[in-house]
Amino acid sequence: MNLHWQCLDFKSLTPHQLYSILQARSEVFVVEQNCPYLDADGADLSCDHLCAWTEDQTLAAYLRIVPPGLKYPEASLGRVISTSVARGQGIGKQLLTNGIAQCRQRYPQHSIRIGAQHYLEKFYQSFGFVTVSDIYLEDDIPHVEMLLPTA
């Protein structure tokens, strides 16, 4: 799959891009995971948004880069998704690799903390993340906090 990667601050997103992001996040987190919650949490305004677009401008993968101090003392990656058009093709690995690189570029002095769904713990460990919490429930889904130390 040929993808075009973009990392944009909130103000640089076009209406089409923003709609695609919010639609994909709702499809994955609210509908697929059967987890009714308000996805538009106010943090997006201060975050950078890493998107992978197909040739026809369909969103294939997405994550947001959260600045230090907004959610955690460290920088953070969140709302990590591969959409249904891209699953099973290794896009998640590309997304996380690019997300870590973009986060390091913006916040080189900071570790990266994530709240990972527990079933993805080994996936994140393969990128160097270390589990730093016990399992906890967030919206009835088991999670763990993980930390990627500064490079």
N, C-alpha and C positions, 0 to 999 in steps of 0.2 A: 504494500500500500504506500503510495507516494503522499507524504504529508508535508504541510507547510506549518512551521512552528513560529509562534509569536508570543512574546511576553510583554504585556501592556499594563500600564496603570489604569485605574478605573475610568478616569476622564478620557483616555484614549480609545476605549472600547466603542465601537459603533453600536447603534441600536440593534442591528441584526446579531452582532456578536454577543451582546449582553443577553438578548432574548434566548439565543442558542445555549448559552452557559446556564442560565436559570432554568430553562426547560430540561436540559440534560441532568442537572443536579436534582431537580424534582423527580424526574423519571427514576433515577438510581436510588436516591436516599429516601424519598417519600413513598413512591409507588412500589418499586422492586423490593425494597427492604421493609415495606409495610410499616413505616415509621413516621407518623404525622407530627411534623414540627415545622417551625418557621425557619426556612433555609436562609432567607434574606435577613441576616442577623445584624446588619449595620457594619460589620467588619470589612465588607467588600470595598467600601469607599477608600480605605487606607491600604489596601493590598495590591499586589501585582498579580496578574492573571496569566498563567502559562496555558496556551491553547495549541492543540494540533488539529489542523483543518485538512480535510480531504480536498481533492481538486475541484469538487463542486460546492465547496464552502460548508460542508457538513462537519460539525464538531466530532472529532474522533476521541480526543482525550483532553483532560483538563485538571489543573490544580491551582490553588491560590497560595501565594507566598505572603505570609503574615509577618509584619515587621516585629522586631523585638519590643516587648512591653505591651503589645496589644492583647495577646492571649496568654502568653507565657513570658518570662524574662528573656528567653532565647527567641531567635527567629523560629518560624514554624511553617510547615507545609500542611495544607488542609484541603478538604473537599476533593480528594484525589479520586478521579473516575476515568474509566475507559467506557465509551459508549458502546451500544450493542453492535454498531457497524465495525468496530475495531477489536472486539474481544477475541482472544485466542491467537493473536498475531504478534505478541511480544511488545505491543505498544505501551503497556504498563511499565515495562523496564525502561523503555526510552523516555517515558514521561518522568519517571523518578530520577533517572540520570540527568535529564535536562533541568528538572526542578531543583535538584541539589546544586547543580552548577550555577543556575540563575540566583539561587539564594546565597550561595557563597560569594558570588560577584557583588551582590548588593550589601551583604552583611558579613564580610570576611572575618571579623573578630568574634562572631557569635556561633555557638553550637546551634544545632537545629533540633527542635523538639516536636514530636508528633503524638497525637492520640490515635493509635492504630487499632483497627478492629483485630481482635485476638487471633482470628484465623489467618491473618496476613502477617503475623509476627515473624515467621521465618523468611518471608519475602523481604521485609524491611531489614532483617538481620543480614541478609546477603549484600546489602549496601553499606553495612557498617553500623547500623543503628543498634543500640544496646537497650534492653528492657530495663526501665528504672522504676516500675511500679508493680503492684499486684494487679490482678484482673479486677476491673470495675465495670459496672453497667452504665452505659450512656444510651438513653432511649431504649432500654431493654436489650441492648446489644453488647456483648462482652468486648471490652477494650483494654489496652495497656498503653502506658506512656513509654515512649522510646526516645532516646537521645543519640544524636550523631555529633561527636565532639568536633571541635574546630580542627581544620586540616593541619 
